[in-house]
Amino acid sequence: MNFSMIVYILGWILNFEALFMIIPLAAAILFRDNTILSILLTMGICAAIGLPITRKKPKESTLHSRDGYVIVSLSWITLSAFGALPFVFSGAIPNYIDALFETVSGFTTTGASILSNVEAVPRSLLIWRSFTHWVGGMGVLVFIMAFLPLSGGQNMHIMKAESPGPSVSKLVPRIKTTALLLYAIYFVLTAIEFILLLFGGMTVFDALNTSFATAGTGGFSVKNNGLAAYSETVRAIVTVFMILFSLNFNIYFLIFSKKFKDAFRVSEIWYYLAIISAATGFITFNIKGMFPSTRDAFGNAIFTVSSIISSTGFTAVDFNLWPEISRTILVLLMFIGACAGSTGGGIKVYRIVILFKSMGKELHTLIHPKQVKKIRIDSHEIEHEVIRSVNVFMVCFILVFVISLLCISFEDYDMVTNFTAVATTINNIGPGLELVGPTSNFAFFSPFSKLVLIFDMLAGRLELFPMLLLFAPVTWKK
């Protein structure tokens, strides 16, 4: 374990967080909020710790696989722990556990909130709250890797540990170039959505926050009633971009490289779009009696389905009041999640496809035990390592889910509330059902339950393994 390099990179995390604070600071000055000192104090603390640590790079800079996992998990914890300070110092969220919950929810792009009156929060902190979505969406370390003086092999260990999906590949030979390309695509899509939202009638402030939240598939809104406060045009634009940001970003790179055939041969996006279409069609039929017209029912159905499966978590209607079958479908979509290599959460469509193909292979083997059958996706043979990783991931996912559910059940809330609270945090969705529904929040949970859900948000965003390895004694042995 290279502790000196781990501390060195954590120092850079704090330096970058101090730089990130420039955005809410500029907003505080522009809007004349009373949060300027709180933000400056946080910047000073981050820089005071980070700058001395990063003055000199350790002589031994080699990083191994477990170093990458530890760096990623500790970086996200550090980023969230210090990112919560402006809320506490300003008094917007005086309780540190609540502020940490809100900040972790932001960086992990979960969108679950403890705030009952969002519009009462200073606008500079709302900008910071939404910006955490944007930073966390593509991955903090993916961004920082473009600037840290590390060799490509070491960067790859970090990228694998942070990037969502069962397997990670470089878009181009250099990892730094890959990181820059990913963020260039991310930035361009965010800018396009921002411009379209302005044309849709949003103010600059609302459009900026909504673009940040959509890009990171996070779902924090600056209005108490979410996107219900805006026009159908705005919701249609957001719906399209929720889907775009939840697709595998490799597709955009292939399109950028003019490899259109390769881009549209990726079967995962067709499975994903098919699931959205089927769920939207069924729910529209199921809820059409609750709305003035089928068009209204369809608009609310496709918005909600896209919001849930992409793990964005924006709300425009109280789906907690929908029929039981529609609510059940939404819960299932929480678990399926977005595409691998996107900013979305959940188990990921790619894993679901592998699991079904593995099940088909096993059933085939029972009938033809001597026949060798390979699992293929898009004409590519899936390596045994990837299949094993998916199987282990599912076991860990179920284990963490069950333990978390047991932990928060001591508070004696109803089963649907507890189940969906864990489901929505570990899958980085945001709203759940019943007491954590789209018109409610997570403030009523005890500090202990909030810490459990904070762990779930971090574990879900980092695909479980980086967080679980922190508790494995073998991780810390030399």
C-alpha positions as CSV (number, residue, x, y, z in Angstrom):
1,M,0.0,0.0,0.0
2,N,1.5,3.3,-1.1
3,F,0.2,5.6,1.7
4,S,2.3,8.5,0.7
5,M,0.8,8.6,-2.8
6,I,-2.7,8.1,-1.3
7,V,-2.2,11.2,0.9
8,Y,-0.7,13.1,-2.0
9,I,-3.7,12.6,-4.2
10,L,-6.1,13.3,-1.3
11,G,-4.2,16.6,-1.0
12,W,-4.9,17.3,-4.7
13,I,-8.6,16.5,-4.1
14,L,-8.8,19.3,-1.5
15,N,-6.9,21.7,-3.7
16,F,-9.4,21.1,-6.5
17,E,-12.3,21.4,-4.1
18,A,-11.0,24.8,-3.1
19,L,-11.0,25.7,-6.8
20,F,-14.5,24.3,-7.3
21,M,-15.7,26.7,-4.6
22,I,-15.0,29.6,-6.9
23,I,-18.3,28.9,-8.6
24,P,-20.5,29.3,-5.5
25,L,-18.3,32.2,-4.4
26,A,-19.0,34.0,-7.6
27,A,-22.7,33.3,-7.2
28,A,-22.6,34.6,-3.6
29,I,-21.0,37.9,-4.8
30,L,-23.4,38.2,-7.7
31,F,-26.5,37.6,-5.6
32,R,-25.1,39.3,-2.5
33,D,-25.8,36.3,-0.4
34,N,-24.6,36.2,3.2
35,T,-22.5,33.1,2.4
36,I,-19.3,34.7,1.2
37,L,-17.4,34.2,4.4
38,S,-18.7,30.6,4.8
39,I,-17.4,29.8,1.3
40,L,-14.1,31.6,1.8
41,L,-13.6,29.8,5.1
42,T,-14.2,26.4,3.4
43,M,-11.8,27.3,0.6
44,G,-9.2,28.3,3.1
45,I,-9.5,25.1,5.1
46,C,-9.2,23.0,1.9
47,A,-6.2,24.9,0.7
48,A,-4.5,25.0,4.1
49,I,-4.6,21.2,4.2
50,G,-4.1,20.4,0.5
51,L,-1.3,22.7,-0.5
52,P,1.3,21.6,2.0
53,I,0.6,17.9,1.2
54,T,1.1,18.4,-2.5
55,R,4.2,20.6,-2.4
56,K,6.4,17.6,-3.1
57,K,5.4,14.4,-5.0
58,P,6.5,11.2,-3.1
59,K,9.6,9.5,-4.5
60,E,7.7,6.2,-4.7
61,S,4.8,6.9,-6.9
62,T,3.8,3.4,-8.1
63,L,0.2,2.7,-7.6
64,H,-1.3,-0.8,-7.6
65,S,-4.9,-2.0,-8.0
66,R,-5.9,-1.8,-4.3
67,D,-4.3,1.7,-4.1
68,G,-6.6,2.8,-6.8
69,Y,-9.7,1.5,-5.0
70,V,-8.6,3.1,-1.7
71,I,-7.8,6.4,-3.4
72,V,-11.2,6.5,-5.0
73,S,-13.2,5.7,-1.9
74,L,-11.2,8.0,0.4
75,S,-11.3,10.8,-2.2
76,W,-15.1,10.8,-2.4
77,I,-15.4,10.7,1.4
78,T,-12.9,13.6,1.7
79,L,-14.6,15.6,-1.0
80,S,-18.0,15.2,0.7
81,A,-16.8,15.8,4.2
82,F,-15.3,19.2,3.3
83,G,-18.0,20.0,0.7
84,A,-20.6,20.0,3.5
85,L,-18.9,22.8,5.4
86,P,-20.4,25.8,3.6
87,F,-23.9,24.6,4.5
88,V,-22.9,24.3,8.2
89,F,-20.9,27.5,8.4
90,S,-23.7,29.5,6.7
91,G,-26.4,28.0,8.9
92,A,-28.4,26.8,5.9
93,I,-28.0,23.3,7.2
94,P,-26.7,23.7,10.8
95,N,-26.5,20.0,11.6
96,Y,-23.3,18.4,10.1
97,I,-24.8,15.0,9.5
98,D,-27.7,16.6,7.6
99,A,-25.2,18.7,5.6
100,L,-23.1,15.7,4.9
101,F,-26.2,13.7,3.7
102,E,-27.1,16.6,1.3
103,T,-23.5,16.9,0.0
104,V,-23.0,13.1,-0.4
105,S,-26.3,13.0,-2.2
106,G,-25.0,15.8,-4.5
107,F,-21.6,14.3,-5.3
108,T,-23.0,10.8,-5.8
109,T,-25.8,12.3,-8.0
110,T,-28.4,10.7,-5.8
111,G,-30.6,13.7,-5.3
112,A,-32.2,12.6,-2.0
113,S,-32.6,15.6,0.2
114,I,-33.2,16.6,3.9
115,L,-34.4,20.0,2.9
116,S,-38.2,20.8,3.3
117,N,-37.9,24.3,1.8
118,V,-35.3,24.4,-0.9
119,E,-36.3,27.9,-2.0
120,A,-35.2,29.3,1.4
121,V,-31.6,28.2,0.8
122,P,-29.2,30.9,-0.4
123,R,-28.8,30.8,-4.2
124,S,-25.0,30.5,-4.0
125,L,-25.4,27.3,-2.0
126,L,-28.1,26.0,-4.4
127,I,-25.5,26.5,-7.2
128,W,-22.9,24.6,-5.1
129,R,-25.5,21.9,-4.4
130,S,-26.2,21.4,-8.1
131,F,-22.6,21.8,-9.1
132,T,-21.7,18.8,-6.9
133,H,-24.0,16.8,-9.2
134,W,-22.0,18.0,-12.3
135,V,-18.7,17.2,-10.7
136,G,-19.7,13.8,-9.4
137,G,-21.6,12.8,-12.5
138,M,-18.6,12.0,-14.7
139,G,-16.3,11.3,-11.8
140,V,-14.1,13.6,-9.7
141,L,-11.0,11.7,-10.3
142,V,-11.6,11.3,-14.0
143,F,-11.4,15.1,-14.2
144,I,-8.4,15.4,-11.9
145,M,-6.5,12.6,-13.8
146,A,-6.4,15.0,-16.8
147,F,-4.1,17.3,-14.7
148,L,-2.3,15.0,-12.2
149,P,1.3,14.1,-13.2
150,L,0.7,10.3,-13.1
151,S,1.7,7.7,-15.7
152,G,-1.1,6.1,-17.7
153,G,-0.9,2.7,-16.0
154,Q,-1.4,4.3,-12.6
155,N,-4.3,6.4,-13.9
156,M,-6.0,3.3,-15.2
157,H,-6.2,1.7,-11.7
158,I,-8.0,4.9,-10.5
159,M,-10.3,5.1,-13.6
160,K,-11.3,1.4,-13.2
161,A,-12.2,2.0,-9.6
162,E,-14.3,5.1,-10.2
163,S,-16.0,4.4,-13.6
164,P,-19.4,2.8,-13.6
165,G,-19.9,-0.6,-15.3
166,P,-18.5,-4.1,-15.2
167,S,-15.5,-3.2,-17.5
168,V,-13.6,-0.1,-18.4
169,S,-11.6,0.6,-21.5
170,K,-9.6,3.6,-22.8
171,L,-11.1,5.5,-25.7
172,V,-7.6,6.5,-26.8
173,P,-4.1,5.2,-25.8
174,R,-3.5,7.9,-23.3
175,I,-5.6,7.9,-20.1
176,K,-5.3,11.7,-19.7
177,T,-6.6,12.2,-23.2
178,T,-9.5,9.8,-22.5
179,A,-10.4,11.9,-19.4
180,L,-10.3,15.1,-21.4
181,L,-12.4,13.7,-24.2
182,L,-15.0,12.4,-21.7
183,Y,-15.3,15.8,-20.0
184,A,-15.3,17.6,-23.4
185,I,-18.4,15.5,-24.4
186,Y,-19.9,16.1,-21.0
187,F,-19.4,19.8,-21.1
188,V,-20.8,20.2,-24.7
189,L,-23.9,18.3,-23.8
190,T,-24.4,20.3,-20.7
191,A,-24.0,23.6,-22.6
192,I,-26.5,22.5,-25.3
193,E,-29.1,21.7,-22.6
194,F,-28.5,25.0,-20.9
195,I,-29.1,26.9,-24.1
196,L,-32.2,24.9,-24.9
197,L,-33.6,25.5,-21.4
198,L,-33.1,29.2,-21.8
199,F,-35.1,29.1,-25.1
200,G,-37.7,27.0,-23.2
201,G,-38.4,29.9,-20.8
202,M,-36.1,29.2,-17.8
203,T,-34.1,31.9,-16.1
204,V,-30.3,31.7,-16.3
205,F,-30.1,30.6,-12.7
206,D,-32.7,27.9,-13.0
207,A,-31.4,26.7,-16.4
208,L,-27.8,26.4,-15.0
209,N,-28.9,24.5,-11.9
210,T,-31.2,22.2,-13.9
211,S,-28.4,21.6,-16.5
212,F,-25.9,20.6,-13.8
213,A,-28.5,18.3,-12.2
214,T,-29.5,16.7,-15.5
215,A,-25.9,16.2,-16.7
216,G,-24.9,14.4,-13.5
217,T,-28.3,12.6,-13.5
218,G,-28.7,13.9,-10.0
219,G,-32.1,15.6,-9.8
220,F,-31.6,18.4,-7.3
221,S,-34.2,21.2,-8.1
222,V,-34.3,24.8,-7.0
223,K,-38.1,24.7,-6.6
224,N,-40.0,23.1,-3.8
225,N,-42.3,21.4,-6.4
226,G,-39.5,20.3,-8.6
227,L,-40.0,20.5,-12.4
228,A,-43.7,20.8,-12.0
229,A,-43.0,24.5,-11.7
230,Y,-42.0,24.7,-15.4
231,S,-43.6,24.3,-18.7
232,E,-44.1,21.1,-20.7
233,T,-41.4,22.3,-23.1
234,V,-38.9,22.5,-20.3
235,R,-39.9,19.0,-19.1
236,A,-39.6,17.6,-22.6
237,I,-36.1,19.0,-23.0
238,V,-35.0,17.6,-19.6
239,T,-36.6,14.2,-20.5
240,V,-34.5,14.0,-23.7
241,F,-31.3,15.0,-21.9
242,M,-31.9,12.6,-19.0
243,I,-31.8,9.8,-21.5
244,L,-28.8,11.2,-23.4
245,F,-26.7,11.5,-20.2
246,S,-27.7,8.0,-19.1
247,L,-26.3,6.4,-22.3
248,N,-22.8,5.0,-22.5
249,F,-20.4,7.9,-23.3
250,N,-18.4,5.6,-25.6
251,I,-21.3,6.0,-28.1
252,Y,-20.7,9.7,-28.3
253,F,-17.0,9.2,-28.8
254,L,-17.7,6.8,-31.7
255,I,-20.1,9.3,-33.2
256,F,-17.5,12.0,-32.8
257,S,-15.0,9.7,-34.6
258,K,-17.6,9.3,-37.4
259,K,-17.9,5.5,-36.6
260,F,-21.7,5.7,-36.9
261,K,-22.2,2.0,-37.6
262,D,-20.2,1.0,-34.5
263,A,-22.1,3.5,-32.4
264,F,-25.5,2.2,-33.3
265,R,-24.5,-1.5,-33.1
266,V,-24.1,-1.2,-29.3
267,S,-27.0,-3.4,-28.2
268,E,-27.1,-2.0,-24.7
269,I,-28.6,1.3,-25.9
270,W,-31.4,-0.6,-27.7
271,Y,-32.2,-2.7,-24.7
272,Y,-32.2,0.5,-22.6
273,L,-34.5,2.4,-25.0
274,A,-36.8,-0.7,-25.3
275,I,-37.2,-0.8,-21.5
276,I,-38.0,2.9,-21.4
277,S,-40.6,2.5,-24.2
278,A,-42.3,-0.6,-22.7
279,A,-42.5,0.9,-19.2
280,T,-43.8,4.2,-20.6
281,G,-46.4,2.6,-22.7
282,F,-47.7,0.4,-19.8
283,I,-47.7,3.2,-17.3
284,T,-49.4,5.6,-19.7
285,F,-52.2,3.1,-20.2
286,N,-52.4,2.4,-16.4
287,I,-52.6,6.1,-15.3
288,K,-54.5,7.7,-18.2
289,G,-57.7,8.0,-16.1
290,M,-55.8,10.2,-13.6
291,F,-55.1,12.9,-16.2
292,P,-57.3,15.1,-18.5
293,S,-55.9,13.4,-21.6
294,T,-53.8,10.5,-22.8
295,R,-51.2,13.1,-24.0
296,D,-50.9,14.4,-20.4
297,A,-50.6,10.8,-19.1
298,F,-47.9,10.0,-21.7
299,G,-46.0,13.2,-20.9
300,N,-45.9,12.4,-17.1
301,A,-45.2,8.7,-17.7
302,I,-42.2,9.2,-20.0
303,F,-40.8,12.0,-17.8
304,T,-41.0,9.9,-14.7
305,V,-39.8,6.6,-16.3
306,S,-36.8,8.5,-17.8
307,S,-36.1,10.2,-14.5
308,I,-36.2,7.0,-12.5
309,I,-34.3,4.6,-14.9
310,S,-31.6,7.2,-15.6
311,S,-31.3,7.7,-11.8
312,T,-31.8,11.5,-12.2
313,G,-34.8,11.6,-9.8
314,F,-36.4,14.8,-11.0
315,T,-40.1,15.0,-10.1
316,A,-43.0,16.7,-11.9
317,V,-45.9,14.7,-10.5
318,D,-46.5,12.7,-7.3
319,F,-46.1,9.2,-8.6
320,N,-46.6,8.0,-5.1
321,L,-50.4,8.3,-5.8
322,W,-50.2,6.1,-9.0
323,P,-51.7,2.6,-9.1
324,E,-49.7,-0.1,-7.4
325,I,-48.6,-1.8,-10.6
326,S,-47.1,1.5,-11.9
327,R,-45.3,2.1,-8.6
328,T,-43.9,-1.4,-8.7
329,I,-42.6,-0.9,-12.3
330,L,-40.9,2.3,-11.1
331,V,-39.2,0.4,-8.2
332,L,-38.0,-2.2,-10.7
333,L,-36.6,0.5,-12.9
334,M,-34.6,1.9,-9.9
335,F,-32.7,-1.4,-9.8
336,I,-32.1,-1.7,-13.6
337,G,-30.6,1.8,-13.8
338,A,-28.8,3.4,-16.7
339,C,-26.2,2.2,-19.2
340,A,-22.7,1.3,-18.2
341,G,-20.2,4.1,-18.8
342,S,-22.8,6.8,-18.3
343,T,-23.4,9.3,-15.4
344,G,-26.4,7.2,-14.3
345,G,-26.7,4.8,-11.3
346,G,-28.4,1.5,-10.7
347,I,-27.2,-2.0,-11.5
348,K,-26.8,-1.1,-15.1
349,V,-28.4,-2.5,-18.2
350,Y,-25.2,-4.2,-19.4
351,R,-25.0,-6.2,-16.2
352,I,-28.7,-7.2,-16.5
353,V,-28.1,-8.4,-20.0
354,I,-25.1,-10.5,-18.9
355,L,-27.1,-12.0,-16.0
356,F,-29.9,-13.1,-18.4
357,K,-27.4,-14.5,-20.9
358,S,-25.6,-16.3,-18.1
359,M,-28.9,-17.8,-16.9
360,G,-29.7,-18.9,-20.5
361,K,-26.3,-20.5,-20.7
362,E,-26.8,-22.4,-17.5
363,L,-30.2,-23.7,-18.6
364,H,-28.6,-24.7,-22.0
365,T,-25.8,-26.5,-20.1
366,L,-28.4,-28.5,-18.1
367,I,-29.8,-29.9,-21.4
368,H,-26.4,-30.2,-23.2
369,P,-23.8,-30.7,-20.5
370,K,-21.0,-31.5,-22.9
371,Q,-21.5,-28.5,-25.2
372,V,-19.4,-25.4,-24.7
373,K,-21.4,-22.3,-25.0
374,K,-19.9,-18.8,-24.9
375,I,-21.7,-15.6,-23.9
376,R,-21.6,-12.9,-26.6
377,I,-22.8,-9.3,-26.7
378,D,-22.4,-7.3,-30.0
379,S,-20.4,-10.2,-31.5
380,H,-17.8,-9.9,-28.8
381,E,-17.2,-12.8,-26.5
382,I,-17.6,-11.8,-22.8
383,E,-14.6,-12.8,-20.8
384,H,-15.0,-15.0,-17.8
385,E,-13.5,-12.3,-15.6
386,V,-16.4,-9.9,-16.5
387,I,-19.0,-12.6,-15.8
388,R,-17.5,-13.4,-12.5
389,S,-17.3,-9.7,-11.6
390,V,-21.0,-9.3,-12.4
391,N,-21.9,-12.3,-10.3
392,V,-19.9,-11.1,-7.3
393,F,-21.3,-7.6,-7.7
394,M,-24.8,-8.9,-7.5
395,V,-24.0,-10.9,-4.3
396,C,-22.4,-7.9,-2.7
397,F,-25.3,-5.7,-3.9
398,I,-27.9,-8.0,-2.2
399,L,-25.8,-8.3,0.9
400,V,-25.4,-4.5,1.3
401,F,-29.0,-3.9,0.5
402,V,-30.3,-6.4,3.1
403,I,-27.9,-5.2,5.9
404,S,-28.9,-1.5,5.2
405,L,-32.6,-2.4,5.2
406,L,-32.2,-4.2,8.6
407,C,-30.3,-1.2,10.0
408,I,-32.8,1.4,9.2
409,S,-35.8,-0.8,10.1
410,F,-35.0,-0.3,13.8
411,E,-36.8,3.0,13.5
412,D,-40.1,1.2,12.9
413,Y,-41.2,3.0,9.7
414,D,-43.3,1.1,7.2
415,M,-41.7,-1.5,4.9
416,V,-42.3,0.4,1.7
417,T,-40.6,3.5,3.1
418,N,-37.6,1.6,4.3
419,F,-37.2,-0.6,1.2
420,T,-37.4,2.3,-1.2
421,A,-35.2,4.5,0.9
422,V,-32.4,2.0,0.6
423,A,-33.2,1.3,-3.0
424,T,-33.2,4.9,-4.0
425,T,-29.9,5.7,-2.2
426,I,-27.9,2.6,-3.2
427,N,-29.1,3.1,-6.8
428,N,-28.5,6.9,-6.7
429,I,-32.1,7.7,-7.6
430,G,-33.5,10.3,-5.2
431,P,-37.2,10.0,-4.4
432,G,-38.7,6.7,-3.3
433,L,-42.3,5.8,-2.1
434,E,-44.5,6.6,0.9
435,L,-42.6,8.7,3.5
436,V,-39.7,9.2,1.1
437,G,-41.9,9.9,-1.9
438,P,-41.5,12.7,-4.5
439,T,-43.2,15.3,-2.2
440,S,-41.3,14.3,0.9
441,N,-37.7,14.2,2.1
442,F,-35.3,12.2,4.2
443,A,-35.1,14.6,7.2
444,F,-37.2,12.4,9.5
445,F,-34.5,9.6,9.7
446,S,-32.2,9.4,12.7
447,P,-28.5,10.3,12.4
448,F,-27.6,6.6,12.4
449,S,-30.0,5.8,9.6
450,K,-28.7,8.8,7.6
451,L,-25.2,7.5,8.0
452,V,-26.3,4.1,6.7
453,L,-27.9,5.8,3.7
454,I,-24.8,8.0,3.2
455,F,-22.8,4.8,3.0
456,D,-25.3,3.4,0.5
457,M,-25.1,6.5,-1.7
458,L,-21.3,6.3,-1.8
459,A,-21.3,2.5,-2.3
460,G,-23.8,2.7,-5.1
461,R,-22.0,5.5,-6.9
462,L,-18.6,3.7,-6.7
463,E,-20.1,0.3,-7.6
464,L,-19.7,-1.2,-4.1
465,F,-16.2,-2.6,-4.2
466,P,-14.1,0.6,-3.4
467,M,-16.2,1.2,-0.3
468,L,-16.3,-2.5,0.8
469,L,-12.5,-2.8,0.5
470,L,-12.1,-0.2,3.2
471,F,-13.5,-2.7,5.6
472,A,-11.4,-5.6,4.4
473,P,-8.3,-6.2,6.7
474,V,-6.3,-7.5,3.7
475,T,-6.6,-4.0,2.1
476,W,-4.4,-2.5,4.7
477,K,-1.7,-5.2,4.9
478,K,1.7,-4.4,3.4
